Amino acid sequence: MLNVQNVNTYISHKKIVADATFNLQPGSITGLIGPNGAGKTTIMKTILGLTKFDGHIQVNQQPVTENQHAALTNVGALIEHPAIYPFLTGQQNLALYSRDADDMHQLIAQLGMTNYIQHKAKGYSLGMKQKLGIAIALLNHPQLVILDEPMNGLDVEATIGVRDLIHQYAAQGTAFLISSHILSELQKVMTQIILINHGKIIVNQSIAAFNELHQQDYQLRTEDIQATANLFKRYTIPYVLADQVFQVKREDIFQIQDLLYQQHLHLQELTPLTTNFEQIVVSILNQQRGADHDA
């Protein structure tokens, strides 16, 4: 659905994004993550043909250039702030972009905007404006949707509603590229992760592969704690023992299971320990900063 190849983006002759390469498949939900100033919004604007760039961008196999935006016909976007006219009602704003009245009214209902959609947008709260911007991005069943901080200003109920809509549209084949600082919310929807720092993509993989790679430790319990500890010491397998439970490394799991079987020690529990997603992201960024400093 989206193909970005060796894209460099420039602002005032300064390179902001360097050699960005990634693909989005239909129905995928890609989280674009990184610290402030990493280049997330710039990448989104570049895909929409709003900034100067070199390299290649294709949406549904049609090229995007600074002067040619035909490929963006079936793309919805919410970048930075909702583009709404304050002296029009919410429904009038939607009608400017809508090609399907039934689709428009369904979005109004699903986003919980019915009670105020006939009011002028100048009186909307931040959350109301945000929902209106999301509705505009989702109008006309787009093939690709780009959302920059979509949960900004939303309460818990609205956040859940937007999350459900993203799942619904993705199930119908819409690809999403979503940037958010609320990693806990992004983690609940994304199927792919792109981590960017200083304009460079440093992680680009499925969320399943990412979680597998960074699932470092397992919790292990056996029928004989002392015999198990002696076995680990004999084969120099690192472990931590606390409250009769071992914590061991993921890469040692197969060897541990073989050794326990050979010694007729029965496993009572073997459970992967949940790692905090935010901590993993911070750790990767810190590792990259250290590598850059050493270089």
Summary of the structure (lengths in Angstrom):
residues: 295
radius of gyration: 23.9
end to end distance: 36.3
largest distance: 77.2
contacts: 903
relative contact order: 0.13
helix: 39%
strand: 29%
